[in-house]
Amino acid sequence: MTHPQDLLLDTFRAALAAVDPLQILPRHLPAPPPGRTLVVGGGKAAAAMAAAVENHWPADAPLSGLVVTRYGHSLPTRRIEVVEASHPLPDGRGEAAAGRMLELAGDLGPDDLLLGLLSGGGSSLLAAPVAGVSLKELRAVTKALLASGAPIRDINTVRKHLTRFSGGQVTTATQARVCALILSDVVGNDPSDIASGPCAPDWGTYGDALAVLARWQVAAPAAVKHHLESGAADRLPDTPKPGDALFRRVENRIIGSAREFLAAAADFLASKGIPVCNLGEVEDDAVRLAHAHAQLVRDHLAKGNSRPHAWLSGGESTVRVVNPEGRGGRNSTYLLALGLELTDVPDLWALACDSDGIDGSEDNAGALLHPDTLRFPADIDAAARALAENTVYDFFRTRDGLVMTGPTRTNVNDFRVVLLT
């Protein structure tokens, strides 16, 4: 058998290849319209998606546009401008880019096409605050929600009601036909959840946004609270809802998701003779998820099942941050918690990485757990402290356990594989 470390890394690479925008987007392109085509959008895959459009759009068909991606995730383009901005907290570059996109969309007519390119990360990268709420205040409430452990759907419910680009509001800004090509990073692949649904109807309300803040005990800035309360009192128009006639000229098309990502990984492991259980996409606290997966391993061994065996999963976990100065991401947190649950299990390997190449806000995609990671009592004690103090990045860094891929320019969320050899 291939060395387990190489096998895990090769499995991750095979999964990434299955959701590479440069390969999967072209077959989803619509035909050019009678008039102009304007490309707008954002996300960690936005630059690769824009390059794919340029590579396959007819040379004699009008094409222009603007997309925004995370710092360091750009690619050279010719007809579509690519702007880099901040993630996971928005900055002025993303705000300005989103504002320009709305202005450009407003210049289109019925014979034109607005082509949206959307992927995970777009919620922050396209965050243009509503009137009365500053970027600083939007950043503050976003940071508090991220630290609270709230799931991404709850976070986006709030952001849709504090920004001008999300929650279907792009469709209200233009008279053109709209086609959004979407690389999904959310469980269920609902277009309204991906990048906060710029081209999709919004199920949530101002009241729902207030409920999220209360549920996760987030004290929002006064301007944020005032805006949401004004909306809940019907003093402000809400985001466009399902059934709105404007969506008759809108198509939201999912071009890739964790389903293909995990299927490619499962096929790769099977080709190497490894029996695999594909658990699909899950959403949970990272430590609870690790506990559940550790129990699967123990159940497997208790039944006398053979080795090797692997478990795959995707989706998105969450981490409640107790140490604002700590370093680490949800995948590294999951992995260390898994290792602590299974210190007595020999020949255990595991990999947990984010498909975009960034675990949280660090420079690593995730981390690798091998049989010697928690071999000695001192390692176990250090791991427990790191988990409690949100310093899992430093734990894996000092043990050469970080996985560094650089930007992958795709994003279908997390990748986890547990391997018994």
Beta strands, then each sheet from edge to edge (+ up, - down):
strand 1: 37-42
strand 2: 64-70
strand 3: 80-85
strand 4: 113-119
strand 5: 177-183
strand 6: 250-256
strand 7: 276-285
strand 8: 309-318
strand 9: 348-354
strand 10: 366-369
strand 11: 402-403
strand 12: 414-420
sheet 1: 3+ 2+ 1+ 4+ 5+ 6+
sheet 2: 7+ 8+ 12- 9+ 10- 11+
end
